[in-house]
Amino acid sequence: MVALPRPAATAVRVLSACIVVSFLAGCAGSSKQNMEPPADYFAMTLPGMQNGSSPQMSPVNNSVAQLRSFQTPPPTLVRQALLEQHQRWSGTPYRIGGTTAKGVDCSGLVRNVYREMFNVELPRSTYEQVHEGRAIDRQELQAGDLVFFRPPGNNHVGIYVGDGYFLHASTSQGVIMSSLDNSYWQRYYWQSRRTLEPTNLAYLGSNFTP
């Protein structure tokens, strides 16, 4: 084997290193297919949200107070109450096992919202929450229903808000609203469940304190 001059040998080593780095970068790029969608999937166009507002802020100003006048609030008012929950939790970072504004995971957020809004005590984990209530078709979704996903590595849960959006604690972006029509969430959609009964909604209408 002919020995290469030192400059040529150095160039070969550099070229080889570049090839290795490029290969590793390609692997990293392919793994991004399993990551959550980018931040442009906030609920910017959700009816009721102000045009040009921050995608992590809800403009609803205490509209949930209207719920007090209903024994069984209509889904539109439940949706408005969920928008207020979005305003309260928006931007809270994701933290496995978290249940507070310092950090919360997906099932912790769902449990807190259900407890505060509907006086319903859900189990702590997604694996348990998926057995609550009854399964419904995606086309039947109403504000307050739970939506479940199976992305690689773990299950995920959120609360349907309406108009194709759901509130959840994103592992990469914290508490946000995302579109069910996004290709990522469509790919990993698992099932929807209705946990709320009319009696729970009646509680919301008569006892919720904004």
C-alpha positions as CSV (number, residue, x, y, z in Angstrom):
1,M,0.0,0.0,0.0
2,V,1.4,3.4,-1.0
3,A,1.7,5.9,1.8
4,L,0.0,9.2,1.1
5,P,1.8,12.5,1.7
6,R,0.9,14.1,5.0
7,P,-1.3,16.8,3.4
8,A,-3.2,14.2,1.4
9,A,-3.6,11.9,4.4
10,T,-4.9,14.8,6.4
11,A,-7.4,15.6,3.7
12,V,-8.6,12.0,3.6
13,R,-9.1,12.0,7.3
14,V,-11.1,15.2,7.2
15,L,-13.2,13.9,4.3
16,S,-13.9,10.7,6.2
17,A,-14.9,12.6,9.3
18,C,-17.3,14.7,7.2
19,I,-18.9,11.6,5.7
20,V,-19.4,10.1,9.2
21,V,-20.9,13.4,10.5
22,S,-23.2,13.6,7.5
23,F,-24.3,10.1,8.1
24,L,-25.1,10.8,11.7
25,A,-26.9,14.0,10.8
26,G,-29.1,12.0,8.4
27,C,-30.0,9.6,11.2
28,A,-30.9,12.5,13.5
29,G,-32.9,14.1,10.8
30,S,-34.9,10.9,10.3
31,S,-35.7,10.7,14.0
32,K,-37.4,14.1,13.8
33,Q,-40.3,12.4,12.0
34,N,-41.3,11.2,15.5
35,M,-41.1,14.6,17.1
36,E,-44.1,16.8,17.8
37,P,-45.1,19.3,15.1
38,P,-43.5,22.8,15.2
39,A,-45.0,25.8,17.0
40,D,-47.1,26.9,14.0
41,Y,-49.8,24.5,15.0
42,F,-51.2,26.7,17.7
43,A,-54.9,27.6,17.7
44,M,-54.3,30.9,15.9
45,T,-57.4,30.7,13.8
46,L,-59.7,29.1,16.4
47,P,-63.0,31.0,16.4
48,G,-63.1,33.4,19.4
49,M,-59.4,34.0,19.4
50,Q,-58.1,37.5,18.5
51,N,-56.4,37.9,15.1
52,G,-52.7,38.5,15.6
53,S,-52.7,37.5,19.2
54,S,-50.0,35.4,20.8
55,P,-50.6,31.8,19.9
56,Q,-50.2,30.8,23.5
57,M,-52.8,33.2,24.8
58,S,-56.6,33.0,24.9
59,P,-58.6,36.2,24.6
60,V,-61.6,34.9,26.5
61,N,-62.2,37.4,29.3
62,N,-64.0,35.5,32.1
63,S,-66.8,34.4,29.7
64,V,-67.1,31.2,31.8
65,A,-69.1,33.3,34.3
66,Q,-72.1,32.8,31.9
67,L,-72.1,29.1,32.8
68,R,-73.7,30.0,36.2
69,S,-77.0,30.7,34.4
70,F,-77.3,27.2,32.9
71,Q,-78.2,24.0,34.7
72,T,-76.7,22.1,31.8
73,P,-74.3,24.4,29.9
74,P,-74.2,24.0,26.1
75,P,-71.0,22.8,24.5
76,T,-70.2,26.3,23.3
77,L,-69.9,27.5,26.9
78,V,-67.9,24.5,27.9
79,R,-65.5,25.4,25.0
80,Q,-65.2,28.9,26.3
81,A,-64.4,27.6,29.8
82,L,-61.7,25.4,28.2
83,L,-60.3,28.5,26.5
84,E,-59.9,30.1,29.9
85,Q,-58.1,27.1,31.1
86,H,-55.8,27.5,28.1
87,Q,-55.1,31.1,29.1
88,R,-54.4,30.0,32.7
89,W,-52.0,27.1,31.7
90,S,-50.6,28.4,28.4
91,G,-46.8,28.2,28.2
92,T,-46.5,26.0,31.3
93,P,-43.4,23.8,30.6
94,Y,-43.7,20.1,30.3
95,R,-42.4,18.1,33.2
96,I,-42.9,14.3,33.7
97,G,-44.9,13.8,36.9
98,G,-45.6,17.5,37.2
99,T,-49.0,18.8,38.3
100,T,-48.4,22.6,38.9
101,A,-47.7,25.8,36.9
102,K,-44.0,25.1,37.4
103,G,-44.4,22.0,35.2
104,V,-47.1,19.6,34.2
105,D,-47.4,16.5,32.0
106,C,-50.3,15.6,29.7
107,S,-52.3,13.5,32.1
108,G,-51.6,15.9,35.0
109,L,-53.0,18.8,33.0
110,V,-56.1,16.8,32.0
111,R,-56.7,15.7,35.6
112,N,-56.3,19.3,36.9
113,V,-58.7,20.8,34.4
114,Y,-61.4,18.1,35.0
115,R,-61.1,18.6,38.7
116,E,-61.3,22.4,38.6
117,M,-64.0,22.7,35.9
118,F,-66.2,19.7,36.2
119,N,-65.5,18.4,39.8
120,V,-64.5,15.1,38.2
121,E,-61.6,13.2,39.7
122,L,-59.8,11.3,36.9
123,P,-57.0,8.8,37.5
124,R,-53.4,10.2,37.4
125,S,-52.0,8.3,34.4
126,T,-52.9,8.2,30.7
127,Y,-53.0,4.5,30.9
128,E,-55.8,4.7,33.5
129,Q,-57.6,7.7,31.9
130,V,-58.0,5.8,28.7
131,H,-60.4,3.5,30.5
132,E,-62.7,6.3,31.8
133,G,-66.1,7.0,30.3
134,R,-67.0,5.5,26.9
135,A,-65.4,5.4,23.6
136,I,-66.8,7.7,20.9
137,D,-66.1,8.2,17.2
138,R,-63.8,11.1,16.3
139,Q,-66.7,12.6,14.3
140,E,-68.7,12.8,17.6
141,L,-66.2,14.9,19.5
142,Q,-67.6,17.7,21.6
143,A,-65.8,20.2,23.9
144,G,-64.6,18.4,27.0
145,D,-64.0,15.0,25.4
146,L,-60.6,13.3,25.8
147,V,-58.5,12.5,22.8
148,F,-55.7,9.9,23.0
149,F,-52.6,9.4,20.9
150,R,-49.9,6.7,20.6
151,P,-46.7,8.5,19.5
152,P,-43.5,6.4,19.8
153,G,-42.4,5.8,23.3
154,N,-45.5,6.8,25.3
155,N,-49.2,7.5,25.2
156,H,-50.5,11.0,25.1
157,V,-53.8,12.7,26.1
158,G,-55.5,16.0,25.6
159,I,-58.9,17.7,26.0
160,Y,-60.9,18.5,22.8
161,V,-61.8,22.2,22.7
162,G,-63.8,22.4,19.5
163,D,-63.3,23.3,15.8
164,G,-60.7,20.6,15.5
165,Y,-58.4,21.7,18.3
166,F,-57.3,20.1,21.6
167,L,-55.6,21.4,24.7
168,H,-52.6,19.4,25.9
169,A,-49.2,19.5,27.5
170,S,-46.8,19.1,24.7
171,T,-43.5,17.4,25.6
172,S,-41.6,19.9,23.4
173,Q,-43.6,23.1,23.8
174,G,-45.5,22.9,27.1
175,V,-49.2,23.6,27.4
176,I,-50.6,24.6,24.0
177,M,-53.5,23.9,21.7
178,S,-52.9,21.8,18.6
179,S,-54.9,20.8,15.5
180,L,-56.2,17.2,15.2
181,D,-55.8,17.7,11.4
182,N,-52.0,18.1,11.7
183,S,-50.3,15.1,10.0
184,Y,-48.4,14.3,13.2
185,W,-51.5,14.0,15.3
186,Q,-53.4,12.2,12.6
187,R,-50.7,9.6,12.3
188,Y,-50.7,8.8,16.0
189,Y,-54.4,9.3,16.8
190,W,-55.6,6.5,19.0
191,Q,-59.1,7.0,20.3
192,S,-61.6,9.5,21.8
193,R,-63.6,9.1,25.0
194,R,-66.5,10.9,26.6
195,T,-66.0,11.1,30.3
196,L,-68.4,14.0,31.1
197,E,-72.0,13.2,31.9
198,P,-74.9,15.8,32.1
199,T,-74.6,15.9,35.9
200,N,-71.0,17.0,35.6
201,L,-71.9,19.8,33.2
202,A,-74.7,20.8,35.6
203,Y,-72.0,21.1,38.3
204,L,-70.0,23.3,36.1
205,G,-72.9,25.6,35.5
206,S,-73.9,26.0,39.1
207,N,-70.6,25.9,41.0
208,F,-67.8,27.0,38.9
209,T,-66.0,30.1,40.3
210,P,-64.0,32.0,37.7
